[in-house]
Amino acid sequence: MFTGIVETIGTVSTLEKQDDTSSGGGGTSLTISGAEEILSDAHLGDSISINGTCLTITEFEKSSFKVGVSPETLRRTNLGSLKQHSEVNLERAVSASTRMGGHFVQGHVDTIASIISVTPDGNALTFRLQSRDKGVLRYIVEKGYVTLDGASLTVTQVEDDAGWFEVMLIAYTQERVVMAAKRPGEDVNVEVDMVGKYVEKSVAGYFAGVQGQEMPILEKLVSRILSEKGIKSG
């Protein structure tokens, strides 16, 4: 679990398509350098977010670390397009003392989105993006959260019919995330707010009304609220 508050920006020093070392696992591996700031308490097997993708540290030194990247991750995320010297957002998994400055981020990328336009607005930048999977737009709402390349951002506008949404990067954020340097045509990883998924499933279960099963949790919650207010639910 992560917060979507990027801790530092690292640099891809090595991208091995076939890494047969023990830490490479016989598949694709990424080695990220310039990460000393977040490795002081690192351990083998720790989870770490790279551009919003939860991966496992298989090897590390003072300022660099290696992760293995599965074929599924390469298909679903923009990590497969990284090259040597590419910059990436990095965040360690949350700890008991972590402040939740962003929102709950799993590091499970839902899809990628292409940047349609970048428009200056004072000292801020407005990014308009189009998702490869338009089905995720139902979880993206104005003033809600969305995670882009691992950064927790606020949605400023959504056009479901046109298939795009917008976010704004303030000056402070521009200095601390890789997305600020991206241009139209480039891709970002997208993870929607998981709360929306849980709500959708609960509501769907309620309306399905499957006989013989327990009362859906949403109905229980509504009944309890009505009961506390002295109203009989029918």
GIURZI-V763665 format. One record per pair of residues at least 4 apart in sequence whose C-alpha atoms are under 6 Angstrom apart, sorted by the first residue. I is the first residue (numbers start at 1). J is the second residue. D is the distance in Angstrom with one decimal. If there is no record, write none. Layout:
{{I,J,D} {I,J,D}}
//
This chain:
{{1,93,5.6} {1,94,6.0} {1,105,5.8} {1,106,4.8} {2,93,5.1} {2,94,5.3} {2,105,4.9} {3,100,5.9} {3,102,5.0} {3,103,5.2} {3,104,5.4} {3,105,5.5} {4,102,5.4} {4,150,5.5} {4,151,4.5} {4,152,4.3} {5,102,5.9} {5,151,5.8} {6,90,5.8} {6,91,5.3} {6,151,6.0} {7,90,5.9} {7,91,5.2} {8,90,5.5} {9,88,5.5} {9,89,4.8} {9,90,5.8} {10,33,5.8} {10,34,5.1} {10,35,5.5} {10,87,5.6} {10,88,5.3} {11,32,5.4} {11,33,5.3} {11,85,5.5} {11,86,5.6} {11,87,4.5} {12,31,6.0} {12,32,4.6} {12,84,5.2} {12,85,5.0} {12,86,5.3} {13,31,5.7} {13,32,5.6} {13,33,6.0} {13,84,5.4} {13,85,5.9} {14,30,5.9} {14,31,5.0} {14,84,5.9} {15,29,6.0} {15,30,4.8} {16,28,5.5} {16,29,5.2} {17,28,4.4} {18,27,4.9} {18,28,5.2} {19,24,4.8} {19,26,5.1} {19,27,5.3} {19,28,5.9} {20,24,5.7} {20,25,6.0} {20,26,4.2} {23,58,5.2} {24,29,5.6} {24,68,5.7} {28,68,5.9} {28,69,5.4} {29,67,5.6} {29,68,4.3} {29,69,5.6} {30,66,5.6} {30,67,5.4} {31,65,5.6} {31,66,4.3} {32,64,5.4} {32,65,5.5} {33,63,5.9} {33,64,4.2} {34,63,5.5} {35,63,5.0} {35,64,5.6} {36,62,5.9} {36,63,3.9} {44,57,5.5} {44,58,5.6} {45,56,5.5} {45,57,5.2} {46,56,5.6} {46,57,5.5} {47,55,5.5} {47,56,4.7} {47,93,5.9} {48,54,5.6} {48,55,5.5} {48,92,4.8} {48,93,5.8} {49,53,5.1} {49,54,4.6} {49,90,5.5} {49,91,5.1} {50,89,5.7} {50,90,5.1} {51,88,5.6} {51,89,4.9} {51,149,4.1} {51,150,4.8} {52,107,5.2} {52,149,4.8} {52,150,3.3} {53,107,4.6} {54,107,4.4} {56,67,5.6} {57,66,5.8} {57,67,5.0} {58,66,5.7} {58,67,5.4} {59,65,5.6} {59,66,5.1} {60,64,5.7} {60,65,3.9} {73,77,5.8} {74,79,6.0} {74,80,4.9} {76,111,6.0} {77,189,5.8} {82,86,6.0} {94,98,5.7} {102,152,5.6} {109,190,5.7} {109,191,4.8} {110,190,5.8} {110,191,5.1} {111,190,5.4} {112,132,5.9} {112,188,5.5} {112,189,4.5} {112,190,5.3} {113,129,6.0} {113,130,5.2} {113,131,4.0} {113,132,5.5} {113,187,5.5} {113,188,5.4} {114,129,5.5} {114,130,5.3} {114,185,5.8} {114,186,5.6} {114,187,4.4} {115,128,6.0} {115,129,4.5} {115,184,4.7} {115,185,5.4} {115,186,5.7} {116,128,5.4} {116,129,5.3} {116,184,5.1} {117,127,5.9} {117,128,5.3} {117,184,5.3} {118,126,5.6} {118,127,4.7} {119,125,5.6} {119,126,5.0} {120,124,5.9} {120,125,4.5} {121,125,5.7} {123,171,6.0} {124,169,5.6} {124,170,4.6} {124,171,5.7} {125,168,5.5} {125,169,5.2} {126,167,5.8} {126,168,4.3} {127,166,5.5} {127,167,5.4} {128,165,5.7} {128,166,4.4} {129,164,5.5} {129,165,5.5} {130,164,4.5} {139,196,5.7} {142,155,5.1} {142,156,5.4} {142,157,5.3} {143,154,5.6} {143,155,5.0} {143,156,5.8} {144,154,5.7} {144,155,5.6} {145,153,5.8} {145,154,4.9} {146,152,6.0} {146,153,5.5} {146,192,5.1} {146,193,5.9} {147,151,5.2} {147,152,4.6} {147,190,5.7} {147,191,5.0} {148,189,5.4} {148,190,5.0} {149,188,5.5} {149,189,4.8} {155,166,5.9} {155,167,4.9} {156,166,5.5} {156,167,5.2} {157,165,5.6} {157,166,5.1} {158,165,4.2} {159,163,5.9} {159,164,5.4} {169,173,5.8} {169,174,6.0} {174,180,5.0} {200,204,6.0} {204,208,6.0} {206,216,5.5} {226,231,5.0} {227,231,5.4}}
//
